[in-house]
Amino acid sequence: MNKTDLINNISSKSGLTKKDVETVLNGFLGEITDALSTGDKVQLIGFGTFETRKRSGRVGRNPQTGKEIEIPESNVPAFKAGNKLKEAVK
């Protein structure tokens, strides 16, 4: 399912227009992005938690040249599924 499919499904189930659903979805995704960029967590009870995790630096290899390169540490987004989501997927 892609974003367009999600908008269509929510629109048909809620009775809202596709434009309204798209506005809400974009706002929701924007708020999650803003929270993660400032280092905050977003917890949706039963669904899951969006957070950032620190990935440590390491030595890697450029596949084109074979040369070793130093990859610096970075923060990466992560999602941990909640219990209700895990049970629904089983």
PDB file of N, CA, C and O in Angstrom:
ATOM      1  N   MET A   1       0.850  -1.173   0.000  1.00  0.00           N
ATOM      2  CA  MET A   1       0.000   0.000   0.000  1.00  0.00           C
ATOM      3  C   MET A   1       0.896   1.236   0.000  1.00  0.00           C
ATOM      4  O   MET A   1       1.858   1.320   0.763  1.00  0.00           O
ATOM      5  N   ASN A   2       0.572   2.174  -0.848  1.00  0.00           N
ATOM      6  CA  ASN A   2       1.319   3.429  -0.882  1.00  0.00           C
ATOM      7  C   ASN A   2       0.455   4.553  -0.299  1.00  0.00           C
ATOM      8  O   ASN A   2      -0.664   4.309   0.153  1.00  0.00           O
ATOM      9  N   LYS A   3       0.973   5.769  -0.312  1.00  0.00           N
ATOM     10  CA  LYS A   3       0.283   6.894   0.308  1.00  0.00           C
ATOM     11  C   LYS A   3      -1.070   7.161  -0.355  1.00  0.00           C
ATOM     12  O   LYS A   3      -2.051   7.451   0.330  1.00  0.00           O
ATOM     13  N   THR A   4      -1.125   7.064  -1.671  1.00  0.00           N
ATOM     14  CA  THR A   4      -2.387   7.295  -2.384  1.00  0.00           C
ATOM     15  C   THR A   4      -3.429   6.259  -1.998  1.00  0.00           C
ATOM     16  O   THR A   4      -4.592   6.598  -1.778  1.00  0.00           O
ATOM     17  N   ASP A   5      -3.021   4.993  -1.914  1.00  0.00           N
ATOM     18  CA  ASP A   5      -3.951   3.938  -1.493  1.00  0.00           C
ATOM     19  C   ASP A   5      -4.453   4.194  -0.079  1.00  0.00           C
ATOM     20  O   ASP A   5      -5.638   4.016   0.206  1.00  0.00           O
ATOM     21  N   LEU A   6      -3.562   4.606   0.794  1.00  0.00           N
ATOM     22  CA  LEU A   6      -3.939   4.895   2.176  1.00  0.00           C
ATOM     23  C   LEU A   6      -4.962   6.025   2.228  1.00  0.00           C
ATOM     24  O   LEU A   6      -5.960   5.931   2.942  1.00  0.00           O
ATOM     25  N   ILE A   7      -4.716   7.086   1.477  1.00  0.00           N
ATOM     26  CA  ILE A   7      -5.660   8.211   1.431  1.00  0.00           C
ATOM     27  C   ILE A   7      -7.013   7.761   0.915  1.00  0.00           C
ATOM     28  O   ILE A   7      -8.043   8.133   1.476  1.00  0.00           O
ATOM     29  N   ASN A   8      -7.028   6.966  -0.147  1.00  0.00           N
ATOM     30  CA  ASN A   8      -8.286   6.473  -0.711  1.00  0.00           C
ATOM     31  C   ASN A   8      -9.047   5.603   0.286  1.00  0.00           C
ATOM     32  O   ASN A   8     -10.263   5.739   0.427  1.00  0.00           O
ATOM     33  N   ASN A   9      -8.342   4.714   0.977  1.00  0.00           N
ATOM     34  CA  ASN A   9      -8.994   3.821   1.943  1.00  0.00           C
ATOM     35  C   ASN A   9      -9.580   4.592   3.122  1.00  0.00           C
ATOM     36  O   ASN A   9     -10.713   4.340   3.531  1.00  0.00           O
ATOM     37  N   ILE A  10      -8.809   5.531   3.666  1.00  0.00           N
ATOM     38  CA  ILE A  10      -9.299   6.326   4.794  1.00  0.00           C
ATOM     39  C   ILE A  10     -10.489   7.179   4.365  1.00  0.00           C
ATOM     40  O   ILE A  10     -11.456   7.320   5.113  1.00  0.00           O
ATOM     41  N   SER A  11     -10.421   7.743   3.173  1.00  0.00           N
ATOM     42  CA  SER A  11     -11.502   8.572   2.666  1.00  0.00           C
ATOM     43  C   SER A  11     -12.794   7.778   2.523  1.00  0.00           C
ATOM     44  O   SER A  11     -13.865   8.254   2.899  1.00  0.00           O
ATOM     45  N   SER A  12     -12.692   6.574   1.983  1.00  0.00           N
ATOM     46  CA  SER A  12     -13.900   5.770   1.788  1.00  0.00           C
ATOM     47  C   SER A  12     -14.478   5.275   3.111  1.00  0.00           C
ATOM     48  O   SER A  12     -15.695   5.132   3.228  1.00  0.00           O
ATOM     49  N   LYS A  13     -13.643   5.014   4.102  1.00  0.00           N
ATOM     50  CA  LYS A  13     -14.126   4.516   5.396  1.00  0.00           C
ATOM     51  C   LYS A  13     -14.634   5.634   6.302  1.00  0.00           C
ATOM     52  O   LYS A  13     -15.510   5.401   7.135  1.00  0.00           O
ATOM     53  N   SER A  14     -14.098   6.843   6.151  1.00  0.00           N
ATOM     54  CA  SER A  14     -14.459   7.928   7.063  1.00  0.00           C
ATOM     55  C   SER A  14     -15.522   8.866   6.508  1.00  0.00           C
ATOM     56  O   SER A  14     -16.187   9.569   7.268  1.00  0.00           O
ATOM     57  N   GLY A  15     -15.684   8.883   5.199  1.00  0.00           N
ATOM     58  CA  GLY A  15     -16.627   9.813   4.589  1.00  0.00           C
ATOM     59  C   GLY A  15     -16.031  11.194   4.350  1.00  0.00           C
ATOM     60  O   GLY A  15     -16.717  12.085   3.850  1.00  0.00           O
ATOM     61  N   LEU A  16     -14.759  11.381   4.701  1.00  0.00           N
ATOM     62  CA  LEU A  16     -14.079  12.650   4.444  1.00  0.00           C
ATOM     63  C   LEU A  16     -13.610  12.695   2.993  1.00  0.00           C
ATOM     64  O   LEU A  16     -13.459  11.660   2.345  1.00  0.00           O
ATOM     65  N   THR A  17     -13.382  13.897   2.498  1.00  0.00           N
ATOM     66  CA  THR A  17     -12.876  14.014   1.131  1.00  0.00           C
ATOM     67  C   THR A  17     -11.412  13.590   1.091  1.00  0.00           C
ATOM     68  O   THR A  17     -10.715  13.628   2.106  1.00  0.00           O
ATOM     69  N   LYS A  18     -10.959  13.192  -0.079  1.00  0.00           N
ATOM     70  CA  LYS A  18      -9.562  12.798  -0.246  1.00  0.00           C
ATOM     71  C   LYS A  18      -8.637  13.958   0.086  1.00  0.00           C
ATOM     72  O   LYS A  18      -7.565  13.754   0.657  1.00  0.00           O
ATOM     73  N   LYS A  19      -9.039  15.169  -0.265  1.00  0.00           N
ATOM     74  CA  LYS A  19      -8.225  16.356   0.000  1.00  0.00           C
ATOM     75  C   LYS A  19      -8.070  16.570   1.508  1.00  0.00           C
ATOM     76  O   LYS A  19      -6.979  16.890   1.982  1.00  0.00           O
ATOM     77  N   ASP A  20      -9.164  16.392   2.264  1.00  0.00           N
ATOM     78  CA  ASP A  20      -9.098  16.544   3.721  1.00  0.00           C
ATOM     79  C   ASP A  20      -8.221  15.467   4.351  1.00  0.00           C
ATOM     80  O   ASP A  20      -7.425  15.751   5.246  1.00  0.00           O
ATOM     81  N   VAL A  21      -8.367  14.246   3.885  1.00  0.00           N
ATOM     82  CA  VAL A  21      -7.553  13.150   4.412  1.00  0.00           C
ATOM     83  C   VAL A  21      -6.080  13.384   4.102  1.00  0.00           C
ATOM     84  O   VAL A  21      -5.222  13.142   4.951  1.00  0.00           O
ATOM     85  N   GLU A  22      -5.780  13.854   2.894  1.00  0.00           N
ATOM     86  CA  GLU A  22      -4.393  14.135   2.520  1.00  0.00           C
ATOM     87  C   GLU A  22      -3.799  15.233   3.402  1.00  0.00           C
ATOM     88  O   GLU A  22      -2.641  15.141   3.808  1.00  0.00           O
ATOM     89  N   THR A  23      -4.576  16.260   3.697  1.00  0.00           N
ATOM     90  CA  THR A  23      -4.119  17.346   4.562  1.00  0.00           C
ATOM     91  C   THR A  23      -3.805  16.826   5.963  1.00  0.00           C
ATOM     92  O   THR A  23      -2.770  17.166   6.537  1.00  0.00           O
ATOM     93  N   VAL A  24      -4.687  16.011   6.505  1.00  0.00           N
ATOM     94  CA  VAL A  24      -4.478  15.445   7.845  1.00  0.00           C
ATOM     95  C   VAL A  24      -3.269  14.513   7.846  1.00  0.00           C
ATOM     96  O   VAL A  24      -2.446  14.577   8.760  1.00  0.00           O
ATOM     97  N   LEU A  25      -3.149  13.660   6.849  1.00  0.00           N
ATOM     98  CA  LEU A  25      -2.036  12.717   6.779  1.00  0.00           C
ATOM     99  C   LEU A  25      -0.704  13.450   6.650  1.00  0.00           C
ATOM    100  O   LEU A  25       0.266  13.093   7.318  1.00  0.00           O
ATOM    101  N   ASN A  26      -0.650  14.466   5.801  1.00  0.00           N
ATOM    102  CA  ASN A  26       0.579  15.249   5.655  1.00  0.00           C
ATOM    103  C   ASN A  26       0.932  15.968   6.951  1.00  0.00           C
ATOM    104  O   ASN A  26       2.106  16.058   7.309  1.00  0.00           O
ATOM    105  N   GLY A  27      -0.073  16.480   7.655  1.00  0.00           N
ATOM    106  CA  GLY A  27       0.161  17.119   8.942  1.00  0.00           C
ATOM    107  C   GLY A  27       0.686  16.133   9.968  1.00  0.00           C
ATOM    108  O   GLY A  27       1.607  16.448  10.722  1.00  0.00           O
ATOM    109  N   PHE A  28       0.108  14.942  10.002  1.00  0.00           N
ATOM    110  CA  PHE A  28       0.531  13.885  10.918  1.00  0.00           C
ATOM    111  C   PHE A  28       1.986  13.494  10.663  1.00  0.00           C
ATOM    112  O   PHE A  28       2.784  13.406  11.596  1.00  0.00           O
ATOM    113  N   LEU A  29       2.320  13.263   9.412  1.00  0.00           N
ATOM    114  CA  LEU A  29       3.684  12.878   9.069  1.00  0.00           C
ATOM    115  C   LEU A  29       4.670  14.018   9.343  1.00  0.00           C
ATOM    116  O   LEU A  29       5.804  13.776   9.756  1.00  0.00           O
ATOM    117  N   GLY A  30       4.239  15.241   9.116  1.00  0.00           N
ATOM    118  CA  GLY A  30       5.082  16.392   9.400  1.00  0.00           C
ATOM    119  C   GLY A  30       5.372  16.537  10.887  1.00  0.00           C
ATOM    120  O   GLY A  30       6.496  16.863  11.271  1.00  0.00           O
ATOM    121  N   GLU A  31       4.377  16.300  11.720  1.00  0.00           N
ATOM    122  CA  GLU A  31       4.566  16.391  13.172  1.00  0.00           C
ATOM    123  C   GLU A  31       5.506  15.305  13.676  1.00  0.00           C
ATOM    124  O   GLU A  31       6.331  15.559  14.553  1.00  0.00           O
ATOM    125  N   ILE A  32       5.392  14.098  13.131  1.00  0.00           N
ATOM    126  CA  ILE A  32       6.311  13.016  13.518  1.00  0.00           C
ATOM    127  C   ILE A  32       7.731  13.383  13.100  1.00  0.00           C
ATOM    128  O   ILE A  32       8.675  13.201  13.869  1.00  0.00           O
ATOM    129  N   THR A  33       7.881  13.893  11.896  1.00  0.00           N
ATOM    130  CA  THR A  33       9.202  14.291  11.399  1.00  0.00           C
ATOM    131  C   THR A  33       9.802  15.396  12.264  1.00  0.00           C
ATOM    132  O   THR A  33      10.981  15.340  12.614  1.00  0.00           O
ATOM    133  N   ASP A  34       8.998  16.395  12.608  1.00  0.00           N
ATOM    134  CA  ASP A  34       9.480  17.494  13.447  1.00  0.00           C
ATOM    135  C   ASP A  34       9.912  16.991  14.823  1.00  0.00           C
ATOM    136  O   ASP A  34      10.950  17.404  15.341  1.00  0.00           O
ATOM    137  N   ALA A  35       9.118  16.103  15.409  1.00  0.00           N
ATOM    138  CA  ALA A  35       9.448  15.570  16.734  1.00  0.00           C
ATOM    139  C   ALA A  35      10.749  14.778  16.688  1.00  0.00           C
ATOM    140  O   ALA A  35      11.600  14.938  17.564  1.00  0.00           O
ATOM    141  N   LEU A  36      10.912  13.931  15.686  1.00  0.00           N
ATOM    142  CA  LEU A  36      12.128  13.117  15.586  1.00  0.00           C
ATOM    143  C   LEU A  36      13.353  13.983  15.314  1.00  0.00           C
ATOM    144  O   LEU A  36      14.443  13.684  15.803  1.00  0.00           O
ATOM    145  N   SER A  37      13.185  15.047  14.544  1.00  0.00           N
ATOM    146  CA  SER A  37      14.329  15.903  14.236  1.00  0.00           C
ATOM    147  C   SER A  37      14.832  16.656  15.461  1.00  0.00           C
ATOM    148  O   SER A  37      15.991  17.069  15.503  1.00  0.00           O
ATOM    149  N   THR A  38      13.970  16.838  16.455  1.00  0.00           N
ATOM    150  CA  THR A  38      14.397  17.493  17.696  1.00  0.00           C
ATOM    151  C   THR A  38      14.780  16.486  18.773  1.00  0.00           C
ATOM    152  O   THR A  38      15.116  16.874  19.892  1.00  0.00           O
ATOM    153  N   GLY A  39      14.731  15.195  18.446  1.00  0.00           N
ATOM    154  CA  GLY A  39      15.141  14.156  19.389  1.00  0.00           C
ATOM    155  C   GLY A  39      14.027  13.628  20.265  1.00  0.00           C
ATOM    156  O   GLY A  39      14.285  12.832  21.169  1.00  0.00           O
ATOM    157  N   ASP A  40      12.780  14.052  20.024  1.00  0.00           N
ATOM    158  CA  ASP A  40      11.647  13.566  20.817  1.00  0.00           C
ATOM    159  C   ASP A  40      11.150  12.227  20.295  1.00  0.00           C
ATOM    160  O   ASP A  40      11.421  11.851  19.155  1.00  0.00           O
ATOM    161  N   LYS A  41      10.414  11.509  21.149  1.00  0.00           N
ATOM    162  CA  LYS A  41       9.751  10.264  20.772  1.00  0.00           C
ATOM    163  C   LYS A  41       8.293  10.565  20.469  1.00  0.00           C
ATOM    164  O   LYS A  41       7.724  11.515  21.006  1.00  0.00           O
ATOM    165  N   VAL A  42       7.694   9.761  19.615  1.00  0.00           N
ATOM    166  CA  VAL A  42       6.258   9.839  19.369  1.00  0.00           C
ATOM    167  C   VAL A  42       5.683   8.470  19.705  1.00  0.00           C
ATOM    168  O   VAL A  42       5.973   7.481  19.032  1.00  0.00           O
ATOM    169  N   GLN A  43       4.856   8.423  20.764  1.00  0.00           N
ATOM    170  CA  GLN A  43       4.273   7.157  21.206  1.00  0.00           C
ATOM    171  C   GLN A  43       2.792   7.137  20.870  1.00  0.00           C
ATOM    172  O   GLN A  43       2.045   8.026  21.277  1.00  0.00           O
ATOM    173  N   LEU A  44       2.372   6.132  20.134  1.00  0.00           N
ATOM    174  CA  LEU A  44       0.968   5.912  19.824  1.00  0.00           C
ATOM    175  C   LEU A  44       0.599   4.584  20.488  1.00  0.00           C
ATOM    176  O   LEU A  44       0.885   3.510  19.958  1.00  0.00           O
ATOM    177  N   ILE A  45      -0.039   4.675  21.656  1.00  0.00           N
ATOM    178  CA  ILE A  45      -0.326   3.497  22.467  1.00  0.00           C
ATOM    179  C   ILE A  45      -1.069   2.449  21.644  1.00  0.00           C
ATOM    180  O   ILE A  45      -2.070   2.746  20.992  1.00  0.00           O
ATOM    181  N   GLY A  46      -0.568   1.230  21.686  1.00  0.00           N
ATOM    182  CA  GLY A  46      -1.157   0.125  20.945  1.00  0.00           C
ATOM    183  C   GLY A  46      -0.617  -0.011  19.532  1.00  0.00           C
ATOM    184  O   GLY A  46      -0.622  -1.107  18.971  1.00  0.00           O
ATOM    185  N   PHE A  47      -0.155   1.084  18.951  1.00  0.00           N
ATOM    186  CA  PHE A  47       0.369   1.032  17.583  1.00  0.00           C
ATOM    187  C   PHE A  47       1.880   0.909  17.588  1.00  0.00           C
ATOM    188  O   PHE A  47       2.432  -0.026  17.007  1.00  0.00           O
ATOM    189  N   GLY A  48       2.556   1.854  18.245  1.00  0.00           N
ATOM    190  CA  GLY A  48       4.008   1.775  18.294  1.00  0.00           C
ATOM    191  C   GLY A  48       4.651   3.089  18.656  1.00  0.00           C
ATOM    192  O   GLY A  48       3.975   4.076  18.950  1.00  0.00           O
ATOM    193  N   THR A  49       5.979   3.087  18.630  1.00  0.00           N
ATOM    194  CA  THR A  49       6.765   4.254  19.005  1.00  0.00           C
ATOM    195  C   THR A  49       7.759   4.592  17.901  1.00  0.00           C
ATOM    196  O   THR A  49       8.499   3.732  17.424  1.00  0.00           O
ATOM    197  N   PHE A  50       7.761   5.856  17.510  1.00  0.00           N
ATOM    198  CA  PHE A  50       8.749   6.371  16.581  1.00  0.00           C
ATOM    199  C   PHE A  50       9.818   7.054  17.414  1.00  0.00           C
ATOM    200  O   PHE A  50       9.488   7.839  18.302  1.00  0.00           O
ATOM    201  N   GLU A  51      11.084   6.779  17.157  1.00  0.00           N
ATOM    202  CA  GLU A  51      12.171   7.389  17.902  1.00  0.00           C
ATOM    203  C   GLU A  51      13.421   7.430  17.043  1.00  0.00           C
ATOM    204  O   GLU A  51      13.451   6.888  15.937  1.00  0.00           O
ATOM    205  N   THR A  52      14.457   8.081  17.567  1.00  0.00           N
ATOM    206  CA  THR A  52      15.740   8.074  16.877  1.00  0.00           C
ATOM    207  C   THR A  52      16.721   7.236  17.683  1.00  0.00           C
ATOM    208  O   THR A  52      16.656   7.186  18.911  1.00  0.00           O
ATOM    209  N   ARG A  53      17.612   6.593  16.987  1.00  0.00           N
ATOM    210  CA  ARG A  53      18.657   5.789  17.619  1.00  0.00           C
ATOM    211  C   ARG A  53      19.998   6.208  17.051  1.00  0.00           C
ATOM    212  O   ARG A  53      20.104   6.612  15.893  1.00  0.00           O
ATOM    213  N   LYS A  54      21.013   6.105  17.884  1.00  0.00           N
ATOM    214  CA  LYS A  54      22.356   6.474  17.458  1.00  0.00           C
ATOM    215  C   LYS A  54      23.022   5.262  16.814  1.00  0.00           C
ATOM    216  O   LYS A  54      23.093   4.190  17.416  1.00  0.00           O
ATOM    217  N   ARG A  55      23.503   5.435  15.605  1.00  0.00           N
ATOM    218  CA  ARG A  55      24.269   4.395  14.916  1.00  0.00           C
ATOM    219  C   ARG A  55      25.740   4.769  15.051  1.00  0.00           C
ATOM    220  O   ARG A  55      26.150   5.857  14.649  1.00  0.00           O
ATOM    221  N   SER A  56      26.524   3.870  15.614  1.00  0.00           N
ATOM    222  CA  SER A  56      27.928   4.186  15.861  1.00  0.00           C
ATOM    223  C   SER A  56      28.723   4.248  14.558  1.00  0.00           C
ATOM    224  O   SER A  56      28.334   3.672  13.541  1.00  0.00           O
ATOM    225  N   GLY A  57      29.829   4.952  14.618  1.00  0.00           N
ATOM    226  CA  GLY A  57      30.709   5.053  13.462  1.00  0.00           C
ATOM    227  C   GLY A  57      31.388   3.724  13.185  1.00  0.00           C
ATOM    228  O   GLY A  57      31.536   2.889  14.078  1.00  0.00           O
ATOM    229  N   ARG A  58      31.794   3.540  11.955  1.00  0.00           N
ATOM    230  CA  ARG A  58      32.429   2.278  11.581  1.00  0.00           C
ATOM    231  C   ARG A  58      33.266   2.477  10.320  1.00  0.00           C
ATOM    232  O   ARG A  58      33.200   3.516   9.663  1.00  0.00           O
ATOM    233  N   VAL A  59      34.043   1.467  10.008  1.00  0.00           N
ATOM    234  CA  VAL A  59      34.829   1.490   8.777  1.00  0.00           C
ATOM    235  C   VAL A  59      34.043   0.729   7.724  1.00  0.00           C
ATOM    236  O   VAL A  59      33.585  -0.388   7.963  1.00  0.00           O
ATOM    237  N   GLY A  60      33.890   1.341   6.561  1.00  0.00           N
ATOM    238  CA  GLY A  60      33.187   0.702   5.456  1.00  0.00           C
ATOM    239  C   GLY A  60      34.087   0.619   4.240  1.00  0.00           C
ATOM    240  O   GLY A  60      35.255   1.006   4.287  1.00  0.00           O
ATOM    241  N   ARG A  61      33.535   0.113   3.154  1.00  0.00           N
ATOM    242  CA  ARG A  61      34.309  -0.040   1.932  1.00  0.00           C
ATOM    243  C   ARG A  61      33.491   0.481   0.770  1.00  0.00           C
ATOM    244  O   ARG A  61      32.319   0.133   0.622  1.00  0.00           O
ATOM    245  N   ASN A  62      34.109   1.321  -0.061  1.00  0.00           N
ATOM    246  CA  ASN A  62      33.470   1.807  -1.271  1.00  0.00           C
ATOM    247  C   ASN A  62      33.437   0.652  -2.273  1.00  0.00           C
ATOM    248  O   ASN A  62      34.495   0.176  -2.685  1.00  0.00           O
ATOM    249  N   PRO A  63      32.255   0.193  -2.675  1.00  0.00           N
ATOM    250  CA  PRO A  63      32.185  -0.970  -3.563  1.00  0.00           C
ATOM    251  C   PRO A  63      32.763  -0.727  -4.955  1.00  0.00           C
ATOM    252  O   PRO A  63      33.167  -1.676  -5.628  1.00  0.00           O
ATOM    253  N   GLN A  64      32.806   0.529  -5.394  1.00  0.00           N
ATOM    254  CA  GLN A  64      33.335   0.813  -6.729  1.00  0.00           C
ATOM    255  C   GLN A  64      34.857   0.799  -6.749  1.00  0.00           C
ATOM    256  O   GLN A  64      35.471   0.308  -7.697  1.00  0.00           O
ATOM    257  N   THR A  65      35.463   1.345  -5.692  1.00  0.00           N
ATOM    258  CA  THR A  65      36.924   1.450  -5.691  1.00  0.00           C
ATOM    259  C   THR A  65      37.594   0.451  -4.764  1.00  0.00           C
ATOM    260  O   THR A  65      38.785   0.179  -4.913  1.00  0.00           O
ATOM    261  N   GLY A  66      36.850  -0.104  -3.807  1.00  0.00           N
ATOM    262  CA  GLY A  66      37.438  -1.033  -2.845  1.00  0.00           C
ATOM    263  C   GLY A  66      38.173  -0.324  -1.717  1.00  0.00           C
ATOM    264  O   GLY A  66      38.701  -0.974  -0.815  1.00  0.00           O
ATOM    265  N   LYS A  67      38.210   0.997  -1.761  1.00  0.00           N
ATOM    266  CA  LYS A  67      38.915   1.781  -0.754  1.00  0.00           C
ATOM    267  C   LYS A  67      38.120   1.804   0.551  1.00  0.00           C
ATOM    268  O   LYS A  67      36.898   1.949   0.533  1.00  0.00           O
ATOM    269  N   GLU A  68      38.820   1.660   1.689  1.00  0.00           N
ATOM    270  CA  GLU A  68      38.165   1.748   2.983  1.00  0.00           C
ATOM    271  C   GLU A  68      37.862   3.201   3.304  1.00  0.00           C
ATOM    272  O   GLU A  68      38.674   4.091   3.049  1.00  0.00           O
ATOM    273  N   ILE A  69      36.670   3.431   3.873  1.00  0.00           N
ATOM    274  CA  ILE A  69      36.276   4.775   4.260  1.00  0.00           C
ATOM    275  C   ILE A  69      35.755   4.742   5.694  1.00  0.00           C
ATOM    276  O   ILE A  69      35.277   3.713   6.172  1.00  0.00           O
ATOM    277  N   GLU A  70      35.854   5.872   6.363  1.00  0.00           N
ATOM    278  CA  GLU A  70      35.347   6.005   7.720  1.00  0.00           C
ATOM    279  C   GLU A  70      33.912   6.530   7.634  1.00  0.00           C
ATOM    280  O   GLU A  70      33.673   7.602   7.077  1.00  0.00           O
ATOM    281  N   ILE A  71      32.968   5.781   8.182  1.00  0.00           N
ATOM    282  CA  ILE A  71      31.571   6.199   8.198  1.00  0.00           C
ATOM    283  C   ILE A  71      31.301   6.777   9.587  1.00  0.00           C
ATOM    284  O   ILE A  71      31.435   6.063  10.580  1.00  0.00           O
ATOM    285  N   PRO A  72      30.922   8.055   9.679  1.00  0.00           N
ATOM    286  CA  PRO A  72      30.727   8.681  10.986  1.00  0.00           C
ATOM    287  C   PRO A  72      29.455   8.192  11.671  1.00  0.00           C
ATOM    288  O   PRO A  72      28.559   7.655  11.020  1.00  0.00           O
ATOM    289  N   GLU A  73      29.380   8.379  12.989  1.00  0.00           N
ATOM    290  CA  GLU A  73      28.158   8.011  13.696  1.00  0.00           C
ATOM    291  C   GLU A  73      27.035   8.935  13.255  1.00  0.00           C
ATOM    292  O   GLU A  73      27.269  10.064  12.823  1.00  0.00           O
ATOM    293  N   SER A  74      25.805   8.430  13.373  1.00  0.00           N
ATOM    294  CA  SER A  74      24.656   9.217  12.940  1.00  0.00           C
ATOM    295  C   SER A  74      23.425   8.814  13.734  1.00  0.00           C
ATOM    296  O   SER A  74      23.397   7.762  14.373  1.00  0.00           O
ATOM    297  N   ASN A  75      22.413   9.661  13.686  1.00  0.00           N
ATOM    298  CA  ASN A  75      21.119   9.359  14.268  1.00  0.00           C
ATOM    299  C   ASN A  75      20.210   8.864  13.157  1.00  0.00           C
ATOM    300  O   ASN A  75      20.151   9.464  12.084  1.00  0.00           O
ATOM    301  N   VAL A  76      19.498   7.764  13.412  1.00  0.00           N
ATOM    302  CA  VAL A  76      18.606   7.194  12.409  1.00  0.00           C
ATOM    303  C   VAL A  76      17.207   7.022  12.998  1.00  0.00           C
ATOM    304  O   VAL A  76      17.076   6.736  14.188  1.00  0.00           O
ATOM    305  N   PRO A  77      16.160   7.190  12.188  1.00  0.00           N
ATOM    306  CA  PRO A  77      14.808   6.965  12.689  1.00  0.00           C
ATOM    307  C   PRO A  77      14.559   5.473  12.894  1.00  0.00           C
ATOM    308  O   PRO A  77      15.089   4.633  12.167  1.00  0.00           O
ATOM    309  N   ALA A  78      13.733   5.162  13.906  1.00  0.00           N
ATOM    310  CA  ALA A  78      13.400   3.771  14.198  1.00  0.00           C
ATOM    311  C   ALA A  78      11.937   3.691  14.621  1.00  0.00           C
ATOM    312  O   ALA A  78      11.368   4.658  15.126  1.00  0.00           O
ATOM    313  N   PHE A  79      11.344   2.530  14.408  1.00  0.00           N
ATOM    314  CA  PHE A  79       9.960   2.283  14.815  1.00  0.00           C
ATOM    315  C   PHE A  79       9.912   0.986  15.593  1.00  0.00           C
ATOM    316  O   PHE A  79      10.455  -0.028  15.155  1.00  0.00           O
ATOM    317  N   LYS A  80       9.268   1.016  16.741  1.00  0.00           N
ATOM    318  CA  LYS A  80       9.064  -0.188  17.544  1.00  0.00           C
ATOM    319  C   LYS A  80       7.564  -0.419  17.626  1.00  0.00           C
ATOM    320  O   LYS A  80       6.828   0.429  18.131  1.00  0.00           O
ATOM    321  N   ALA A  81       7.110  -1.564  17.133  1.00  0.00           N
ATOM    322  CA  ALA A  81       5.683  -1.877  17.088  1.00  0.00           C
ATOM    323  C   ALA A  81       5.133  -2.108  18.491  1.00  0.00           C
ATOM    324  O   ALA A  81       5.803  -2.680  19.351  1.00  0.00           O
ATOM    325  N   GLY A  82       3.896  -1.651  18.707  1.00  0.00           N
ATOM    326  CA  GLY A  82       3.192  -1.865  19.972  1.00  0.00           C
ATOM    327  C   GLY A  82       2.548  -3.243  20.002  1.00  0.00           C
ATOM    328  O   GLY A  82       2.492  -3.940  18.990  1.00  0.00           O
ATOM    329  N   ASN A  83       2.059  -3.625  21.188  1.00  0.00           N
ATOM    330  CA  ASN A  83       1.485  -4.957  21.373  1.00  0.00           C
ATOM    331  C   ASN A  83       0.264  -5.215  20.497  1.00  0.00           C
ATOM    332  O   ASN A  83       0.138  -6.296  19.922  1.00  0.00           O
ATOM    333  N   LYS A  84      -0.633  -4.247  20.388  1.00  0.00           N
ATOM    334  CA  LYS A  84      -1.838  -4.458  19.568  1.00  0.00           C
ATOM    335  C   LYS A  84      -1.477  -4.663  18.102  1.00  0.00           C
ATOM    336  O   LYS A  84      -2.085  -5.491  17.423  1.00  0.00           O
ATOM    337  N   LEU A  85      -0.494  -3.917  17.612  1.00  0.00           N
ATOM    338  CA  LEU A  85      -0.053  -4.079  16.225  1.00  0.00           C
ATOM    339  C   LEU A  85       0.593  -5.440  16.029  1.00  0.00           C
ATOM    340  O   LEU A  85       0.347  -6.110  15.026  1.00  0.00           O
ATOM    341  N   LYS A  86       1.425  -5.853  16.991  1.00  0.00           N
ATOM    342  CA  LYS A  86       2.061  -7.161  16.895  1.00  0.00           C
ATOM    343  C   LYS A  86       1.029  -8.280  16.863  1.00  0.00           C
ATOM    344  O   LYS A  86       1.153  -9.227  16.087  1.00  0.00           O
ATOM    345  N   GLU A  87       0.005  -8.165  17.713  1.00  0.00           N
ATOM    346  CA  GLU A  87      -1.046  -9.190  17.752  1.00  0.00           C
ATOM    347  C   GLU A  87      -1.853  -9.214  16.451  1.00  0.00           C
ATOM    348  O   GLU A  87      -2.233 -10.285  15.979  1.00  0.00           O
ATOM    349  N   ALA A  88      -2.114  -8.046  15.873  1.00  0.00           N
ATOM    350  CA  ALA A  88      -2.872  -7.979  14.624  1.00  0.00           C
ATOM    351  C   ALA A  88      -2.122  -8.606  13.465  1.00  0.00           C
ATOM    352  O   ALA A  88      -2.737  -9.147  12.547  1.00  0.00           O
ATOM    353  N   VAL A  89      -0.798  -8.539  13.497  1.00  0.00           N
ATOM    354  CA  VAL A  89       0.004  -9.048  12.403  1.00  0.00           C
ATOM    355  C   VAL A  89       0.198 -10.556  12.487  1.00  0.00           C
ATOM    356  O   VAL A  89       0.425 -11.217  11.474  1.00  0.00           O
ATOM    357  N   LYS A  90       0.107 -11.092  13.690  1.00  0.00           N
ATOM    358  CA  LYS A  90       0.339 -12.550  13.856  1.00  0.00           C
ATOM    359  C   LYS A  90      -0.531 -13.321  12.977  1.00  0.00           C
ATOM    360  O   LYS A  90      -0.477 -14.551  12.978  1.00  0.00           O
TER     361      LYS A  90
END
